[in-house]
Amino acid sequence: MAKKIGFLLGMGTGYVLGARAGRERYEQIASKARGLWRDPRVQAKAEQAQSLAKEKAGQAGSTAKEKAGVAGQAVKEKAGQATHSAKDKMSRSDSSSDSATTSSTTAGSTSGTGAPASTTIPPRPPSPPTSTGSPTTNDPATPSGKLPPHTGGPGGTLS
């Protein structure tokens, strides 16, 4: 029903804008449109649509607020887990470096039988640096460590 009314209003608007019937015909059509809009049945439907829109907007707002709260709580939990995991890794890293130091200092001692008291485990090599996605250079001429901007243009050569 609403599509029909919208179509008819569109047709009427198109006719009014495109017609060459003059001011008299325009006034006639405009008068009918005002009368239709003032019809109590049309006003009742318009008020009904407006109240339904307000109701749905309120529901959507409360649902969005609820979902945002749930998402925020999930983010807090994940952040807490990540922090805990990082602390665990750091404490394991600290304790493993302490034991490596202890092992290396006791490697020269003997247990009384002439055999070494413990076996030295060599430390792990440092892990390579992670890339941030932007190329870097160790050139002291670029204080930020980033490569200079490309100046060759399309198909040109770099300096």
N, C-alpha and C positions, 0 to 999 in steps of 0.2 A: 504494500500500500504506500509506504514512504517513497519507494522508488518511483511509483507512478506519479505521485505528487511532485517529486523532484523533476521528473521528466517533463511533466506538463508546465511547471514553472520555467524550466529551461526553454521549452518551446515558446512560451509566451514572451520571455525575455528576448529571445532571438527574433521573434516576429516584431516586437516593439522596436528593437534596435535597427532591424533591417527594413521595416515597412516604410512605404512612401505615402501612406494614407493621410499623413498630416497630424496636426495637433488634436483634432477631434477624436480620431481613432485611438490615439495614445491615451487621451483622458478616459475614454471608454474602457480600455484594457486596464489602466491603472486603478480605476474605480472598482472594477470586478476583483482585482487582486487585493485591494484594501478590504473589500467586503468579505472575501474568502478568509483573509487573515483574522478578521474580527469575529468570525464564526465561532461560537462557543465550543463546538466539537474540535475545531482546529486548535483553539487555545488550550483545551483540556489535554489534548495529545502533546502539545508543546510543553506544558507544565509537567506532564508525566515523564516525558523524555528528559527534561531538565533535572527532575528529582532523581530519576534513575542514574543519570550521569554523576550527580553529586554522591549518591550512595556508592556507586562503583569506584569512584575516585577515592572515597574514604577507605573502602576495603583495600584498594590497591596500596594506599599509603601505609596502612597498618601492616599489611603483608610485607611490604618492602622494609619497613622498620624491623619487623620480626626477623626477616631473612638476614638483614644487615647485622643484627645482634648475634645471630647464630654464626655467621661468617666471621665476625670479629672475635668471637670466643674460639673458633677453630684456629684462627691466626695466632691468637695468644698461646694456645696449647702447642701448636707447631713450633713457635718461637721458643717456648720453654723447653721442648724436647731437643731442639737444635742446640740451645745453650747448654743443656745437660750433657748432650753428646760431645760437644766441643770441650767441655770441662773434663769429661772422662778421657778423651783423647789426649788432652794436654797433660793430665795427671799420669797417664800411661807413658807418654813420651818422656816426661820428667823422670819417672821411676826407671825407665829403660836406659836413659842416659846416665843415671846414677849408678845402676848396676854395671854398665859398661865401664865406667870409670873405676869402680871398685874392682872389677875383674882384671882390668889392665894393671892396677897397682899391686894386685896379689899374684900376678902371673910369675913373678920372679921368685916367689917364696916356695918352699917345699913342704910337704906334709910330714917330713921326718924319714921318708923312705928314699929320698933322692928324686922322686917324681914331682912334677909341678902340682901345686895344690888345686889349680883350676885352669881351664882352657880359656884363652882370650878369644873373644868373638869380636871380629873387626866391626867398627861402626858402619852403619849404612851410609852410602854416599848421599850427598844432598840431592833432593829432587829438583828437576829442572824448573825454571820459573814458568808460570802459566802466562799465556798470551792474553792480553786484554783486547785483542782484535785490531789494534793499531800498531803498525810497524814502528820499531824504535831503532835508534843507532847509538853507538857509544862515542859519537863525535863530540868533542868538547865545545865545538863551535855552536852547537844547538843546545842551549841550557836546559830545555825541557826534556831532552832525550828523544824527542819525536823527530821524524824526518821532516825536512823543509817542504813547503808546498810545491806541487808540480807546476813548473813554469814553461814547459815545452809546448803546450797547446795540443789540440788533436793531431795525432800523427807526428808530433814534433819530438825532439830529443830532450832528454833531461840534462840539466847542466851539472 
